[in-house]
Amino acid sequence: MRLLQTLIAFVTGAVAAIMWLERQTSPDRSAPSPLPQQERAAEPVEEAAAPDPEQARRIEELEAELAEQRALRTPEPSDPHPGVDAIRAARIRALELERQLSRNSVHAAPRWYEIDPPALEDVIEAVAEHLPQVALRVQPEPVDSGQLWRALGAMQEYAEAADGAWFEFNGDFAGWCRGSGHPHALDPDQVGEDEERPQFPVESRVNRSGRMIVPAYVEVEHVKLHYVDDVAGETGRMHVVGLG
C-alpha cells in the first residue's frame, strides 16, 4: 500500500512539473496580440506647374540670339576675322542675353553679380561656388568685401571671354580691363606689375616647381592681390596666389 502511495505521489509531481515547464516556455496567450500597423496614407504628389508658354517662347528666342552672338564672338579660325569692334559688341550683347536668360529661368543658379558680396571669412567658399574659373589660394586681408568681390568677378568674366578663338587679350588681364569695354572690367589703374617681382607658392599644374615669380596684381584698397593667368594653361583658371 505504501508503495502504491509513493508511486501516485511521484506521478502527480511529474505531471505538475511538466505543466509548469510548458507554462514557462509557451507564449503568453493572455497578452494582447499586436495591432496590425496602419498603412500610411499616400501623400499627395504636387504636380509640376505647367510652363508658361510666353516664358518658354521668350527663353527660346533668347537662346537662339545668344547662340548667334557667341558664334560672332568666337568664330571658327578658318573664318575671316569679323573685327575687334564686332567681337566686343557681340561679347557685351551675349552677356546681356545671359542675364535675361537667368532672369527668365527659375532653375538657373545666380551669377556672381546677382548675389550679395560674401563676408571676408566666407569669400574662399563663395569663389569656389560662384567663380569656377578663379582660384583664391589666400585669405584676403581686411578690405571692402564689395570691392574684393567685383575684382574677383572681373577675373571670372575675363576667363570666360578668353575661351574665344579670336580673343584679343590672351594672357593680358590688364589689357582686357583697359580695352574690352566689358561692363565688369576693372578700372585699369587697379591692375599693375610689381617691380619687386615677388615669388609665391603656386599649384604644381601652374608651375612644376611649386613656386614662381608673380608680378601681376589687382589692387583692392590697400591690398595687392597677386595673380597668375593660367586661363590658357592646364587649369584654365585665374589664380590669386599672394598678397602684397
C-alpha positions in Angstrom: 0.0 0.0 0.0 2.8 2.3 0.9 4.5 1.6 -2.4 1.3 2.5 -4.3 1.0 5.8 -2.5 4.6 6.6 -3.3 4.1 5.8 -6.9 1.0 8.0 -7.1 2.8 10.9 -5.5 5.7 10.5 -7.9 3.4 10.5 -11.0 1.5 13.5 -9.7 4.7 15.5 -9.1 6.0 14.7 -12.6 2.7 15.9 -14.2 2.8 19.1 -12.2 6.5 19.7 -13.3 5.6 19.1 -16.9 2.7 21.6 -16.8 4.9 24.2 -15.1 7.6 23.8 -17.7 5.0 24.2 -20.5 3.8 27.5 -19.0 7.3 28.9 -18.9 8.2 28.1 -22.5 4.9 28.7 -24.3 4.0 32.2 -25.4 1.7 34.3 -23.1 -1.7 33.8 -24.7 -3.2 36.3 -22.3 -1.1 39.1 -23.8 -3.0 41.1 -26.4 -1.8 40.4 -29.9 -0.1 43.4 -31.6 -2.5 45.5 -33.7 -1.9 45.5 -37.4 0.2 48.5 -38.4 -2.0 51.0 -40.1 -1.0 51.8 -43.7 0.2 55.4 -44.1 -1.9 57.4 -46.3 -0.2 58.2 -49.6 1.0 61.8 -49.5 -0.4 63.8 -52.4 2.2 64.4 -55.1 2.4 68.0 -56.2 2.1 68.3 -59.9 4.7 70.4 -61.5 3.3 73.7 -62.7 2.7 73.9 -66.4 5.4 76.0 -68.1 4.3 79.5 -69.1 4.1 79.4 -72.9 5.1 83.0 -73.2 8.1 82.5 -70.9 9.1 79.4 -72.8 8.9 81.3 -76.1 11.0 84.1 -74.7 13.7 81.7 -73.4 13.8 80.0 -76.9 14.3 83.4 -78.6 17.0 84.4 -76.1 18.9 81.1 -76.5 18.7 81.5 -80.3 20.1 85.0 -80.3 22.7 84.1 -77.7 23.9 81.3 -80.0 24.3 83.8 -82.8 26.2 86.3 -80.7 28.5 83.5 -79.4 29.2 82.5 -83.0 30.2 86.1 -83.7 32.2 86.3 -80.6 34.1 83.0 -81.2 34.2 82.4 -85.0 36.0 79.4 -86.4 39.7 80.0 -87.1 39.1 79.4 -90.8 36.5 82.1 -91.0 37.5 85.7 -91.8 38.1 87.8 -88.7 35.0 89.9 -88.0 36.9 92.7 -86.5 37.7 93.6 -82.9 34.8 96.0 -82.6 32.3 93.4 -83.8 33.7 90.8 -81.3 33.5 93.3 -78.4 29.9 94.2 -79.3 28.9 90.5 -79.6 30.6 89.8 -76.2 28.6 92.6 -74.5 25.4 91.6 -76.1 25.9 87.9 -75.2 26.4 89.0 -71.5 23.1 90.9 -71.6 21.4 87.9 -73.1 22.8 85.6 -70.5 21.4 87.9 -67.8 18.0 87.9 -69.4 18.0 84.1 -69.6 19.0 83.9 -65.9 16.0 86.1 -65.0 13.6 84.1 -67.1 14.7 80.7 -65.8 13.6 79.8 -62.3 16.2 76.9 -62.2 19.3 78.9 -63.2 21.9 79.4 -60.5 22.5 83.1 -59.7 25.5 84.7 -61.3 28.2 86.2 -59.1 27.0 89.7 -59.7 23.4 88.7 -58.7 24.3 87.9 -55.1 25.4 90.0 -52.2 29.2 90.1 -51.8 30.2 87.4 -49.3 31.9 88.3 -45.9 35.6 88.0 -46.0 35.6 84.9 -43.9 33.3 83.2 -46.5 34.9 84.5 -49.6 37.0 81.4 -50.4 34.0 79.2 -50.3 31.9 81.7 -52.3 34.6 81.8 -55.0 34.6 78.0 -55.3 30.8 78.1 -55.7 30.2 81.1 -58.0 33.5 81.8 -59.8 34.6 78.4 -61.2 37.4 79.9 -63.3 39.0 81.7 -60.3 41.1 80.0 -57.7 41.6 82.0 -54.5 44.6 80.5 -52.7 45.0 83.0 -49.8 42.7 84.5 -47.2 42.4 88.3 -48.1 43.3 90.9 -45.5 40.5 93.2 -44.3 39.2 95.1 -47.3 35.9 96.2 -48.5 34.1 93.0 -49.4 32.2 94.6 -52.3 35.3 95.8 -54.0 37.0 92.4 -53.5 34.1 90.5 -55.0 34.0 92.8 -58.0 37.7 92.3 -58.6 37.4 88.5 -58.4 34.2 88.6 -60.6 36.1 90.6 -63.2 38.7 87.8 -63.3 35.8 85.3 -63.9 34.4 87.4 -66.8 37.9 87.6 -68.3 38.4 83.9 -68.1 35.1 83.2 -69.7 35.8 85.6 -72.5 39.2 84.1 -73.1 37.6 80.9 -74.3 37.1 82.5 -77.7 39.3 81.6 -80.6 39.7 85.3 -81.6 40.1 86.6 -78.1 42.5 89.5 -78.5 43.6 89.8 -74.8 45.2 86.3 -74.3 47.3 86.4 -71.2 46.6 90.1 -70.7 44.0 90.7 -68.0 45.2 94.3 -67.7 44.7 94.9 -71.4 41.2 93.4 -71.1 40.4 95.8 -68.4 41.7 98.8 -70.5 40.2 97.9 -73.8 37.4 95.4 -73.8 34.6 97.7 -72.8 33.1 94.9 -70.7 30.8 96.2 -68.0 32.6 94.2 -65.3 36.1 95.1 -66.3 38.1 96.8 -63.6 39.5 100.4 -63.6 42.8 99.9 -65.4 44.5 101.7 -62.6 43.7 98.8 -60.3 45.8 96.4 -62.3 49.6 96.6 -62.4 53.0 94.9 -62.3 55.1 94.8 -59.1 58.7 95.9 -59.9 59.9 93.9 -56.9 58.8 90.7 -58.7 57.8 88.7 -55.6 57.6 84.9 -55.5 54.7 82.9 -54.2 53.7 79.3 -53.9 51.6 78.1 -56.8 49.8 74.9 -57.8 52.1 72.3 -59.4 49.9 72.3 -62.5 50.7 76.0 -62.9 54.4 75.6 -62.3 56.1 72.2 -61.6 58.5 73.8 -59.1 55.5 74.9 -56.9 56.8 78.5 -56.8 57.1 81.2 -59.4 57.6 85.0 -59.7 54.2 86.7 -59.8 54.5 90.4 -60.5 50.9 90.9 -61.8 48.4 92.2 -59.2 45.0 93.7 -58.7 44.8 96.4 -56.1 41.8 96.4 -53.8 42.0 99.4 -51.4 45.5 99.0 -49.8 46.0 95.3 -50.7 47.6 93.9 -53.8 46.2 90.5 -54.9 48.9 88.9 -57.0 47.5 86.6 -59.6 48.6 84.1 -62.3 46.7 84.0 -65.6 46.5 80.3 -66.4 43.3 80.5 -68.4 45.1 79.1 -71.4 47.0 76.6 -69.3 46.2 73.3 -67.7 44.0 74.6 -65.0 42.0 77.1 -67.1 41.8 79.5 -64.2 43.0 82.8 -62.8 44.9 82.0 -59.6 45.2 84.6 -56.8 48.3 83.3 -55.0 49.6 86.0 -52.7 49.1 89.4 -51.1 51.4 92.4 -51.3 
